[in-house]
Amino acid sequence: MGMNEHSTSHTLWYTKKASQWVEALPIGNGRLGAMVYGGTDQERIDLNEDTLWSGFPRDTNNYDAIRHLNSARELVANGDFRSSEKLIERHMLGPWHESYMPLGSLLIQQFGLSEEENYHRELDLQTGISTTSFMSEGIIYKRETFVSMPDQLVIVGFSCSKGGKLSLGIKLESLLHSAVRSRGNKELILKGTCPSHVEPNYIEDHPSPILYEEGRGIRFEAHLRVFTTGGSCTVNGEGEIEIREADTLYMCLAASTNFSESGKERIVAEKDLSRVCRQKLNEGSVKTYAELRGRHVQDFRSLMGRVNLQLEETESSLLPTNLRLEAVRSGAEDPQFAALYFHYGRYLLMSSSRPGSQPTTLQGIWNRELRPPWGSNWTTNINVQMNYWLAEVCNLSECHEPLLNWIHRLSLEGRRTAEIHYGCRGWTAHHNVDLWLDSSPANGQAVWAFWPMAGAWLCAHLWEHYLYTLDRNYLEETAYPVMKEAALFCLDWLIRDETSGLLITSPSTSPENKFITEEGEPCAVAKASTLDLLLIRQLFQNCIAAADLLEKDYEYSVELQDALSQLFPLQIGGRGQLQEWAEDFAEWEPGHRHLSHLYGLFPGDLIQIERDRELAAACRRSLELRMEHGGGYTGWSCAWNMALWARLQDGENAHHCFTQLLRSSTFANLFDGHPYMVDTRIDYSKDIFQIDGNFGATAAIAEMLLQSHTEAIHLLPALPEQWSTGKVTGLKARGGFIVGMKWSGGKLLLASIVSLNGGVCRIRSKEELSFEDYSRMDVKVLEDGYYSVVFTTEPGQRFDLKAISHG
């Protein structure tokens, strides 16, 4: 792409270098990540590797917790919620979990430059390449940076319009305990060790928040090798590579740690990291820069090119990305910005979650701090799930794989926690998980830490992957066994409510929210939170459906069905809202960021607008009440609001949430922002990056265009007025259908359906649709005025449908 040629839906571009981390541009291959600042005479590229964490394997389960479980339940049953909460916090929690670490930085000094002109930096979402270009003394300099999945290398390529003008100084550094040495004149080697423990960043009074212990902690290495033609290459006295007057130049960086997913030890003390890094560099060195670049681009396009969304361009669409964002914040119309944000979300998932990598964390794969926000770990009471809401519908099933595999590994650890903490069968996990797969409660307060429902929520991803792929072997061998064990835990966790005689959970929390007790105190612990009931109902229904498909476990299905029939029902409160707890408590924070009690509407499918009108109306009222009290003030919460409004088929409110996200929760590089919080105190001057808002909003945009959680594929269910004209290709619907659409004036014109697995396809649309062989279609007008189109498909078959105009 030339310096003045930009795709308004696939390119982030700027006319100034990044002055801070949240202006730098992210690149990655799932395992390796980098943030490119785009400097001229001084360039900085911050580096990450996804298994670089603090800590070491240890047993974090609390063997004393089970002694206090019945007492906590009795206090709840007697209405003494605060005493139960205090008991839980004193006796039933665990230690703090560990943190994701930064690898280091590649620092590049470019010599011989005078004042720069025509500065330009960009991130091409279609190729995954970050480019910086500028002119100095009539010479055009260009730098490309990418992270190759095929070759597992960070690669930086330099070029200029005149030979012999590339003169650079190159060094590596790290915030971790480390040292750098050279190997020959063209290679630098960074070796280091991670801390044995890092206290969370919100613990401000710890005397030793970063602890190193001899023989404990993950080891790592990063090897950088330079390839030049012409000029000279030496290592100076400070261990930096100096290149003088080269004609062409590129460098490759390989990195490795001694973490292992297999075995109890998890840290392989004897692993030869130097050999691993040298092997990657040697394999890369037999290819030219053009070959390395071509392999990367081919791999990247194979995923990125599956889906394309185009909306209307305006004059604002042509601005640099930071100015474009400012224009939207000021009220400018730029529908195509939503397409850019959508493609960016897919790009970020592809770059931070690939087969064989760890799942994407709170910050994807990009972190610069030794004490990152919330440990930059996996927060499983919404955030890690939100990271993957887009995976299937946005046609990136492979990128879902790291999470699905991780859930299986977590379930093995969670068996011990289920038994030790609660005396239950099956497996459980709580709100926070780190690289060591600690499934026990974290330290701190019950409002977040005491929540043994992560397994139930995570299992929804296993089932969703099946619904989109219809992979029976995956369901039988991988998904169903983990789902079954999570449901076993829930069966044992449920108890009989003394008042109603129905099955409830107790003690129970609604993630990170509090109610007001009769004594006027804030409290988090009660019985039968709505989220608990919804997650259990969803898991039991999914397990019953899976067992029926696999024709197995009939008696187990009957047991689940029996429990479902006795489960405490959802409650509608005095304000017409869906209650968050079994009782209609007053909320401590009416505009709270979590929307846990609305899980059944989205991402679940338990509350459907056409079928469950009363409950759907209660969900709408809950959303309205949250918004009336300032809800949605974090990026990810705003994104969840978007998706919920989309499920309510309210495109205008969904679009309003998207606009709010751009105005208050988006950095210049389009990273999602989140206010720094300590308890309920918010310091908006310390906004931080948290990637779930990017992913959640991308999923919500898809949800506004396509829904398939009912028995039908609903086309354009929540199209806002601002997106009245556009087209999309490659979205995926449950049942294994690839969907494309074109619309104008808010009305569907064309739709294409490709059936991957065959079977019956049901379409729901505001417009009547037809294709050439009309006799094969069953067309009905539904009571709500929508059209229903049903036809039978064969694997690989494509159907192009046109809207029928009625004048």
C-alpha positions in Angstrom: 0.0 0.0 0.0 1.4 3.4 -0.9 1.9 6.3 1.5 -1.4 7.9 0.5 -3.6 4.9 -0.2 -5.8 3.7 2.6 -8.6 1.2 3.0 -11.1 2.9 5.2 -12.2 -0.4 6.6 -8.9 -2.3 6.9 -6.2 0.2 7.8 -5.2 2.1 10.9 -3.0 5.0 9.9 -1.4 8.1 11.4 0.8 11.0 10.5 2.6 11.0 13.9 4.7 8.5 15.7 3.3 6.9 18.9 4.1 8.9 22.0 2.8 6.2 24.4 2.0 2.5 24.5 -1.7 2.9 23.8 -0.8 4.7 20.5 1.5 1.9 19.3 0.3 -0.7 16.9 -0.2 -4.3 17.9 1.0 -7.3 15.9 1.1 -11.0 16.9 0.9 -14.6 15.9 -0.9 -16.0 19.0 2.3 -16.9 20.8 4.5 -13.9 20.1 3.3 -10.3 20.3 4.8 -6.9 19.7 3.8 -3.2 19.9 5.3 -1.0 17.3 5.7 2.7 18.1 6.8 3.8 14.6 9.7 6.0 15.6 12.1 7.5 13.0 15.6 8.0 14.5 14.5 6.1 17.7 12.2 3.1 17.3 10.8 0.9 20.1 9.1 -2.5 19.7 7.8 -4.0 22.9 7.8 -7.8 22.9 5.6 -10.5 24.5 5.5 -14.3 24.7 2.3 -15.9 25.9 3.9 -18.4 28.4 5.9 -15.7 30.2 4.3 -15.5 33.6 5.2 -15.0 37.2 4.9 -17.9 39.7 5.5 -21.6 39.7 3.4 -24.7 40.2 1.9 -24.9 43.7 -1.3 -26.1 45.4 -3.6 -23.1 46.0 -6.6 -25.0 47.3 -7.9 -24.1 50.7 -8.2 -27.3 52.7 -10.0 -25.5 55.5 -12.8 -24.0 53.3 -15.1 -27.0 53.4 -15.3 -26.8 57.2 -17.1 -23.5 57.0 -19.5 -24.2 54.1 -22.5 -25.3 56.1 -22.1 -22.4 58.5 -22.1 -20.0 55.6 -25.2 -21.6 54.2 -27.0 -21.4 57.5 -26.2 -17.7 57.9 -27.7 -17.1 54.4 -30.8 -19.1 55.2 -31.3 -17.0 58.3 -30.9 -13.8 56.3 -27.6 -12.9 58.0 -25.9 -12.2 54.7 -23.1 -10.0 56.0 -22.0 -12.5 58.5 -21.9 -15.2 55.8 -19.8 -12.9 53.6 -17.3 -12.2 56.5 -17.0 -15.9 57.2 -16.3 -16.6 53.5 -13.7 -13.9 53.3 -12.0 -15.1 56.5 -11.9 -18.8 55.8 -13.0 -19.8 52.3 -10.8 -17.9 49.8 -7.2 -18.5 48.6 -4.0 -16.7 47.6 -3.6 -14.1 44.9 -3.0 -15.5 41.4 0.0 -14.7 39.2 0.6 -12.2 36.4 1.5 -12.2 32.7 4.9 -10.7 32.2 6.5 -8.5 29.5 9.3 -10.1 27.6 11.3 -7.0 26.7 11.9 -4.4 24.1 13.8 -4.1 20.8 15.3 -0.6 20.6 16.5 0.7 17.2 18.5 3.9 16.6 18.7 5.1 13.1 21.8 7.2 12.3 22.3 9.9 9.8 18.8 11.3 9.7 18.0 15.0 9.5 14.5 16.5 9.7 11.8 14.0 8.5 9.1 14.7 6.1 6.0 12.8 4.8 5.8 10.7 7.9 3.3 7.9 7.8 2.6 4.8 9.9 -0.1 2.2 9.4 -1.4 -1.2 10.4 -2.8 -3.2 7.5 -5.4 -5.5 9.0 -5.5 -7.7 5.8 -1.7 -8.5 6.0 -0.9 -8.1 9.7 2.0 -5.8 8.8 2.9 -2.5 10.6 4.6 -0.1 8.3 6.5 3.1 9.0 7.7 5.4 6.2 9.2 8.9 6.0 11.6 11.0 3.9 14.9 12.5 5.1 17.1 14.6 2.8 15.2 13.3 -0.2 15.6 9.6 0.7 12.5 7.5 1.4 12.9 5.1 4.4 10.5 2.3 5.0 10.2 -0.2 7.9 7.9 -3.2 8.0 7.2 -5.2 11.1 5.2 -8.4 11.4 5.0 -11.6 13.5 5.0 -14.7 11.4 2.8 -17.7 12.4 4.4 -20.1 9.8 8.0 -19.2 10.9 7.3 -18.2 14.6 9.5 -15.1 14.3 9.2 -11.4 14.9 10.5 -9.8 11.7 11.5 -6.2 10.9 12.5 -5.3 7.4 14.2 -2.0 6.4 14.5 -0.4 2.9 15.4 3.0 1.5 15.4 4.6 -1.9 19.2 4.9 -2.0 21.8 2.3 -1.5 24.3 2.4 1.5 22.0 4.6 3.6 20.9 2.2 6.3 22.9 2.8 9.5 21.4 1.6 12.7 22.2 0.7 16.4 20.2 -2.3 17.8 19.8 -3.5 21.4 17.6 -5.6 23.5 16.4 -4.9 27.1 14.0 -6.3 29.6 12.3 -5.2 32.9 12.8 -8.7 34.2 16.0 -10.1 35.7 18.0 -10.6 32.6 21.3 -10.1 30.7 22.2 -9.5 27.1 25.2 -10.8 25.2 26.3 -10.9 21.6 27.1 -14.0 19.5 29.3 -13.0 16.6 28.6 -9.6 15.0 25.0 -10.1 14.0 23.2 -11.7 16.9 22.0 -10.6 20.3 20.9 -13.0 23.0 18.6 -11.9 25.9 18.3 -14.4 28.8 16.2 -13.9 31.9 14.0 -15.2 34.7 10.5 -14.3 35.8 9.5 -13.5 39.4 8.3 -16.4 41.6 5.4 -14.1 42.7 3.9 -10.7 41.7 1.4 -9.1 43.9 -1.6 -7.7 42.0 -1.3 -4.1 40.9 -4.1 -2.9 43.1 -2.4 -4.1 46.3 -0.6 -0.8 47.1 0.9 -1.5 50.5 3.0 -4.6 49.9 6.7 -4.2 50.8 7.9 -6.7 48.2 5.3 -6.8 45.4 7.8 -8.4 42.9 9.6 -11.4 44.4 12.5 -13.4 42.8 13.6 -16.7 44.2 16.6 -18.7 43.1 15.5 -21.9 41.2 11.9 -20.8 41.0 10.3 -18.9 38.1 10.1 -19.4 34.4 13.3 -18.9 32.3 13.2 -17.2 28.9 15.4 -16.3 26.0 15.1 -14.1 23.0 17.6 -14.3 20.1 17.9 -11.5 17.5 19.7 -12.1 14.3 20.5 -9.4 11.7 20.7 -10.0 7.9 22.4 -7.3 5.7 23.7 -6.7 2.2 26.5 -4.2 1.9 28.0 -2.1 4.7 29.5 -3.3 7.9 28.1 -4.9 11.1 29.9 -4.8 14.5 29.1 -5.1 18.2 30.2 -2.1 20.3 31.4 -2.1 23.8 27.9 -1.8 25.3 26.8 -5.0 23.6 24.8 -3.3 20.8 24.9 -4.2 17.2 26.0 -1.3 14.9 25.2 -1.4 11.2 26.8 1.1 8.9 25.9 2.0 5.3 24.0 -1.2 4.5 22.0 -1.5 1.3 19.3 -3.8 2.6 18.6 -5.0 6.1 16.1 -7.1 8.0 16.2 -8.8 11.4 14.5 -11.8 13.0 13.7 -12.5 16.6 12.9 -15.9 18.2 11.8 -16.3 21.8 11.1 -19.3 24.0 10.4 -20.1 27.7 10.8 -23.3 29.7 7.1 -23.6 30.6 5.4 -26.8 29.6 1.7 -27.7 29.5 2.4 -31.4 30.1 3.5 -32.9 33.3 3.1 -31.8 36.9 6.2 -29.7 37.1 5.1 -27.3 34.3 8.7 -25.8 34.3 11.2 -27.9 32.5 14.5 -27.0 34.3 16.7 -28.6 31.7 15.1 -27.2 28.6 17.7 -25.8 26.1 16.1 -22.5 25.2 19.2 -21.5 23.1 18.8 -24.5 20.9 15.1 -23.8 20.4 15.7 -20.1 19.4 18.7 -20.9 17.2 16.6 -23.6 15.4 13.9 -21.1 14.6 16.4 -18.5 13.4 18.3 -21.1 11.3 15.0 -22.3 9.7 14.1 -18.6 8.9 17.6 -17.7 7.6 17.3 -20.1 4.6 14.4 -18.0 3.4 14.7 -14.5 1.9 12.9 -11.6 3.4 10.4 -11.7 0.6 9.7 -15.4 1.2 9.3 -14.8 5.0 6.9 -11.9 4.2 5.0 -13.9 1.6 4.5 -16.9 3.9 3.2 -14.6 6.6 0.8 -12.7 4.4 -0.6 -15.9 2.8 -1.3 -17.3 6.3 -2.8 -14.1 7.5 -5.0 -13.5 4.5 -6.3 -17.1 4.7 -8.1 -16.1 7.9 -8.7 -12.4 7.6 -10.1 -12.7 4.1 -13.0 -15.0 5.1 -15.2 -12.1 6.3 -15.7 -8.6 4.9 -18.0 -5.8 6.1 -18.4 -2.6 4.1 -20.6 0.3 5.2 -21.0 3.8 3.8 -17.9 6.1 3.5 -18.0 9.8 4.4 -15.5 12.5 4.3 -14.5 11.6 7.9 -13.6 8.1 6.7 -10.6 9.5 4.8 -9.0 11.0 7.9 -6.1 9.5 9.8 -7.4 7.1 12.4 -6.9 9.3 15.4 -8.5 12.2 13.8 -11.3 10.0 12.4 -12.0 8.8 16.0 -12.1 12.4 17.2 -14.5 13.3 14.5 -16.9 10.5 15.4 -16.7 11.6 19.1 -17.7 15.1 17.9 -20.7 13.7 16.1 -19.5 13.2 12.6 -21.2 10.5 10.5 -18.8 7.7 9.6 -20.6 4.4 9.3 -17.5 2.8 7.8 -15.7 3.3 11.2 -17.9 0.5 12.5 -16.5 -1.8 9.7 -13.0 -0.8 10.7 -13.6 -1.5 14.3 -15.2 -4.9 13.4 -12.2 -5.9 11.2 -9.8 -4.8 14.0 -11.6 -7.1 16.5 -11.1 -10.0 14.2 -7.5 -9.0 13.6 -6.8 -8.8 17.3 -8.2 -12.3 17.9 -6.2 -13.7 15.0 -3.1 -12.0 16.4 -3.5 -13.2 20.0 -5.1 -16.6 19.8 -4.0 -19.3 17.3 -3.9 -23.1 17.5 -1.2 -24.1 20.0 -1.1 -20.7 21.8 -2.5 -19.8 25.2 -6.0 -18.1 25.1 -6.1 -14.4 24.8 -5.8 -12.7 28.2 -7.4 -9.5 29.6 -4.9 -7.6 27.4 -4.8 -10.1 24.5 -1.1 -10.9 24.2 0.2 -7.4 24.7 1.5 -6.2 28.1 4.3 -3.8 29.1 4.2 -3.9 32.9 5.6 -6.1 35.6 2.4 -5.5 37.6 -0.2 -5.4 34.8 -3.8 -4.4 35.4 -5.6 -7.3 37.2 -2.5 -9.5 36.5 -3.4 -9.4 32.8 -4.8 -12.9 33.4 -7.9 -14.8 32.6 -11.0 -13.3 34.4 -13.6 -15.9 33.9 -16.7 -14.2 35.3 -17.3 -12.5 31.9 -14.0 -11.2 30.4 -12.3 -14.3 28.9 -15.7 -15.5 27.6 -16.3 -12.1 26.0 -12.9 -12.4 24.3 -14.3 -15.3 22.3 -17.9 -14.3 21.6 -16.8 -13.3 18.1 -14.8 -16.4 17.3 -17.5 -18.6 15.7 -19.8 -16.0 14.1 -16.8 -14.2 12.7 -15.6 -17.4 11.0 -12.5 -17.9 13.2 -13.2 -21.3 14.7 -9.5 -22.1 14.7 -8.8 -19.1 16.9 -11.4 -20.5 19.4 -9.3 -23.6 19.8 -6.8 -22.2 22.4 -9.7 -21.5 24.8 -11.4 -24.8 24.2 -8.2 -26.7 24.9 -7.5 -24.5 27.9 -11.0 -25.3 29.3 -10.2 -29.0 29.1 -6.9 -28.5 31.0 -8.6 -26.3 33.6 -11.2 -29.0 34.2 -8.5 -31.4 35.3 -7.3 -29.0 37.9 -10.8 -28.1 38.9 -11.7 -31.6 40.0 -9.5 -31.2 43.1 -11.0 -27.8 43.9 -14.5 -29.2 43.6 -13.7 -31.9 46.1 -11.4 -30.0 48.5 -13.5 -26.8 48.7 -17.0 -28.1 48.4 -17.1 -31.9 48.6 -18.6 -32.1 45.1 -18.1 -34.3 42.1 -17.1 -32.9 38.8 -15.0 -29.8 38.4 -15.2 -26.1 39.2 -13.2 -22.9 38.8 -13.6 -19.4 40.1 -13.3 -15.8 38.8 -9.6 -15.7 38.1 -7.2 -18.2 36.4 -3.5 -17.8 35.6 -1.0 -19.8 33.6 -0.8 -22.4 36.4 -4.5 -23.1 36.0 -5.4 -22.3 39.6 -9.1 -23.2 39.9 -9.4 -22.1 43.5 -10.9 -18.8 44.7 -8.5 -15.9 44.7 -7.8 -13.6 47.6 -9.7 -10.5 48.4 -13.4 -10.0 48.7 -16.3 -12.4 48.2 -17.9 -10.1 45.7 -15.5 -11.3 43.1 -13.5 -14.2 44.5 -16.3 -16.4 45.8 -18.0 -17.6 42.5 -17.6 -21.3 41.7 -19.6 -21.0 38.4 -16.8 -20.4 35.9 -16.9 -24.0 34.8 -20.5 -23.8 33.9 -20.0 -20.6 31.9 -16.9 -21.8 30.1 -18.7 -25.0 29.0 -21.1 -22.9 26.9 -18.1 -22.3 24.6 -17.6 -26.0 24.1 -21.3 -26.4 23.1 -21.2 -23.2 20.9 -18.2 -24.6 18.9 -20.2 -27.7 18.2 -23.3 -25.8 17.1 -21.3 -23.9 14.5 -19.2 -26.8 13.3 -21.5 -29.8 13.9 -18.3 -31.8 14.6 -19.7 -34.9 16.2 -16.2 -36.4 17.1 -15.3 -33.1 18.8 -18.5 -33.2 20.8 -18.2 -36.8 21.9 -14.4 -36.9 22.6 -13.7 -33.4 23.8 -16.7 -31.2 24.7 -19.3 -33.5 26.2 -17.0 -35.2 28.9 -16.0 -31.7 30.2 -19.6 -30.4 30.1 -20.8 -33.5 31.9 -18.4 -33.1 34.7 -19.2 -29.4 35.1 -22.8 -30.4 35.3 -22.0 -33.0 38.0 -20.5 -30.3 40.1 -23.7 -28.2 39.7 -25.9 -31.1 40.7 -23.9 -31.5 43.9 -23.7 -27.7 44.5 -27.4 -27.2 44.4 -29.3 -27.5 47.7 -32.9 -27.5 48.7 -34.3 -24.1 49.7 -36.0 -24.2 53.0 -38.6 -21.6 52.1 -39.6 -22.6 48.6 -38.6 -26.3 48.6 -36.8 -25.7 45.2 -33.2 -26.1 44.2 -30.9 -23.1 44.7 -27.3 -22.2 45.0 -26.0 -21.0 48.4 -23.9 -19.1 49.2 -24.3 -17.2 46.0 -22.9 -14.1 44.4 -23.6 -12.1 41.3 -20.2 -11.3 39.9 -18.7 -8.1 41.4 -22.1 -6.6 42.3 -23.6 -5.9 45.7 -27.1 -5.4 47.1 -28.2 -3.5 50.2 -29.2 -5.5 53.3 -32.1 -4.6 55.6 -29.5 -3.0 57.8 -28.5 -0.7 55.0 -25.1 -2.4 54.4 -23.6 -3.4 51.0 -23.2 -7.1 50.7 -22.5 -9.6 47.9 -23.5 -13.0 49.4 -27.0 -14.3 49.3 -28.8 -17.2 47.7 -29.8 -18.1 44.1 -28.3 -15.3 42.1 -30.0 -15.2 38.7 -26.7 -15.8 36.9 -26.2 -19.0 38.9 -29.6 -20.3 37.9 -29.2 -19.3 34.2 -25.7 -20.9 33.9 -26.9 -24.1 35.5 -30.1 -24.2 33.4 -28.0 -23.6 30.2 -25.4 -26.2 31.0 -28.0 -28.8 31.9 -30.0 -28.2 28.7 -26.8 -28.3 26.6 -25.8 -31.6 28.3 -29.2 -33.1 27.7 -29.1 -32.1 24.1 -25.5 -33.5 23.7 -26.4 -36.8 25.3 -29.4 -37.1 23.1 -27.3 -36.4 19.9 -24.7 -39.0 21.1 -27.3 -41.5 22.2 -25.8 -42.0 25.6 -26.2 -41.4 29.3 -30.0 -41.6 29.3 -30.2 -42.0 33.1 -27.9 -39.0 33.6 -30.1 -36.9 31.3 -33.2 -37.8 33.3 -31.3 -36.7 36.5 -30.5 -33.4 34.9 -34.1 -33.0 33.6 -35.4 -33.7 37.1 -33.1 -31.0 38.6 -34.2 -28.5 35.9 -37.9 -29.0 36.9 -37.1 -28.2 40.5 -34.8 -25.2 39.8 -35.7 -21.9 41.4 -37.4 -19.8 38.7 -36.4 -16.4 37.4 -38.0 -13.5 39.2 -39.4 -10.2 37.8 -39.0 -7.3 40.4 -41.1 -4.5 41.5 -39.7 -2.1 38.8 -40.5 -4.6 36.0 -36.8 -5.6 35.9 -35.3 -9.1 35.8 -34.1 -9.6 39.4 -30.4 -10.1 39.9 -31.0 -12.2 43.1 -33.8 -14.4 44.4 -35.0 -11.4 46.5 -35.8 -8.0 45.1 -32.9 -6.3 46.8 -32.1 -2.6 46.4 -28.8 -2.4 44.5 -25.7 -0.8 46.0 -24.6 0.4 42.6 -27.7 0.7 40.3 -25.5 1.5 37.3 -23.1 -1.4 37.8 -20.9 -2.5 34.9 -21.7 -6.2 35.2 -24.9 -7.4 33.5 -24.8 -10.9 34.9 -28.5 -11.4 35.4 -29.1 -10.8 31.6 -26.9 -13.8 30.6 -30.0 -15.7 29.5 -30.6 -13.0 26.8 -27.0 -12.8 25.6 -24.7 -14.7 25.3 -27.1 -17.4 26.4 -30.2 -18.4 24.4 -32.6 -19.1 27.4 -34.6 -15.9 26.9 -35.7 -15.3 23.3 -37.6 -12.2 22.3 -40.2 -14.0 20.1 -40.8 -16.8 22.6 -40.3 -15.3 26.1 -41.9 -11.9 25.8 -42.4 -11.2 29.5 -38.8 -12.1 30.4 -37.5 -10.3 27.4 -39.4 -7.2 28.5 -37.9 -7.6 32.0 -34.4 -7.7 30.4 -35.1 -4.5 28.5 -36.3 -2.8 31.7 -33.1 -4.0 33.5 -31.0 -2.5 30.7 -32.9 0.8 30.9 -32.4 1.0 34.6 -28.7 0.4 34.3 -28.4 3.1 31.7 -30.4 5.5 33.7 -27.9 5.2 36.5 -24.8 5.6 34.3 -24.1 2.0 33.4 -21.9 0.9 30.6 -19.0 3.2 31.7 -16.4 0.6 30.8 -15.6 -0.5 27.3 -16.5 -4.2 27.8 -19.7 -3.3 29.7 -20.7 -1.0 26.8 -20.0 -3.9 24.4 -22.2 -6.3 26.4 -24.9 -3.6 26.3 -24.6 -3.5 22.6 -25.0 -7.3 22.2 -28.0 -7.3 24.6 -29.8 -4.5 22.7 -29.0 -6.4 19.5 -30.7 -9.5 20.9 -33.7 -7.3 21.7 -33.6 -6.3 18.0 -33.1 -2.7 18.9 -30.5 -1.5 16.5 -30.7 2.2 17.5 -29.9 1.5 21.2 -27.1 -0.9 20.2 -25.6 1.8 17.9 -25.9 4.3 20.7 -23.8 2.0 22.9 -21.2 1.7 20.2 -21.0 5.4 19.8 -20.6 5.7 23.6 -17.8 3.1 23.5 -15.9 5.2 20.9 -16.4 8.4 22.8 -15.4 7.2 26.3 -13.5 3.9 26.1 -11.3 3.9 23.0 -7.6 4.8 22.7 -6.0 6.3 19.5 -4.8 2.8 18.4 -8.5 1.7 18.9 -7.6 -0.4 22.0 -10.5 -0.6 24.4 -10.1 1.5 27.5 -11.2 0.7 31.1 -11.1 3.0 34.1 -8.6 2.1 36.8 -10.7 1.0 39.8 -10.0 0.3 43.5 -13.2 -1.0 45.1 -15.9 1.5 44.0 -13.4 4.5 43.6 -12.7 5.3 40.0 -9.7 7.4 38.8 -10.5 8.2 35.2 -7.0 9.7 34.7 -5.6 6.1 34.8 -7.5 4.5 32.0 -6.0 1.2 31.0 -6.2 -1.2 28.1 -8.5 -4.2 28.4 -9.2 -6.1 25.2 -12.6 -7.6 25.9 -14.3 -4.3 24.9 -12.8 -4.7 21.4 -13.9 -8.3 21.1 -17.3 -7.8 22.7 -18.1 -4.9 20.4 -17.0 -6.9 17.3 -19.3 -9.7 18.4 -22.1 -7.2 19.0 -21.7 -5.8 15.5 -22.0 -9.3 14.1 -25.1 -9.8 16.3 -26.7 -6.7 14.9 -26.3 -8.2 11.4 -26.9 -11.9 11.9 -28.5 -14.0 14.6 -28.9 -17.8 14.8 -29.5 -18.6 18.4 -33.1 -19.6 17.7 -34.1 -22.3 15.2 -33.8 -19.8 12.3 -31.0 -17.6 10.8 -32.2 -14.1 11.3 -31.0 -11.6 8.7 -30.3 -8.0 9.7 -32.2 -8.3 13.1 -30.9 -5.1 14.6 -29.7 -2.9 11.7 -29.4 0.7 12.9 -30.5 3.6 10.7 -26.9 4.8 10.5 -25.9 1.6 8.7 -28.8 1.8 6.2 -26.6 0.7 3.2 -23.9 -2.0 3.3 -22.8 -5.5 2.6 -21.1 -8.3 4.5 -19.7 -11.7 3.4 -18.5 -14.7 5.3 -20.4 -14.5 8.6 -21.1 -17.9 10.1 -24.4 -19.1 11.5 -25.1 -22.0 13.8 -25.7 -25.2 11.9 -22.7 -24.6 9.7 -23.9 -22.0 7.3 -21.8 -19.1 5.7 -24.0 -16.0 5.2 -23.5 -13.0 3.0 -25.9 -10.0 2.7 -26.4 -6.8 0.8 -28.8 -4.1 1.8 -29.8 -0.6 0.9 -32.2 1.9 2.5 -32.4 -0.3 5.5 -33.9 -3.2 3.4 -32.3 -6.5 2.5 -31.6 -6.8 -1.2 -29.6 -10.1 -1.5 -28.5 -12.9 0.7 -26.2 -15.8 0.0 -26.2 -19.0 2.0 -23.4 -21.7 1.8 -24.2 -24.9 3.6 -21.1 -26.6 5.0 -22.8 -29.6 6.4 -26.1 -29.9 4.6 -29.5 -30.1 6.4 -32.5 -27.9 6.7 -31.9 -24.1 6.6 -34.4 -21.8 8.1 -34.2 -18.0 7.3 -36.1 -15.3 9.1 -36.2 -11.9 7.4 -38.2 -8.7 7.1 -38.2 -9.1 3.4 -39.6 -12.0 1.4 -36.8 -13.9 -0.3 -36.7 -16.2 -3.3 -34.2 -18.1 -5.5 -34.6 -19.7 -8.9 -35.9 -23.0 -7.8 -38.8 -21.5 -5.9 -40.6 -24.9 -5.6 -38.0 -26.1 -3.1 -38.8 -23.3 -0.6 -41.4 -23.2 2.1 -42.3 -19.6 2.6 -44.5 -18.4 5.4 -45.5 -15.0 6.8 -45.2 -15.2 10.6 -47.6 -13.5 13.1 -45.1 -10.7 13.8 -44.8 -9.8 10.1 -41.5 -11.5 9.4 -41.0 -14.0 6.6 -39.9 -17.5 7.3 -38.1 -19.4 4.5 -37.2 -23.0 4.9 -35.2 -25.2 2.4 -33.1 -28.4 2.4 -29.4 -28.2 1.6 -26.6 -30.5 0.6 -23.0 -30.1 1.9 -21.2 -27.4 -0.1 -24.3 -26.1 -1.7 -24.8 -22.3 -2.2 -28.1 -20.5 -2.4 -28.4 -16.9 -3.7 -31.7 -15.3 -2.5 -33.2 -12.1 -3.7 -35.7 -9.9 -1.9 -39.1 -9.7 -3.7 -40.3 -6.1 -4.1 -43.9 -5.5 -3.4 -43.9 -2.0 -4.8 
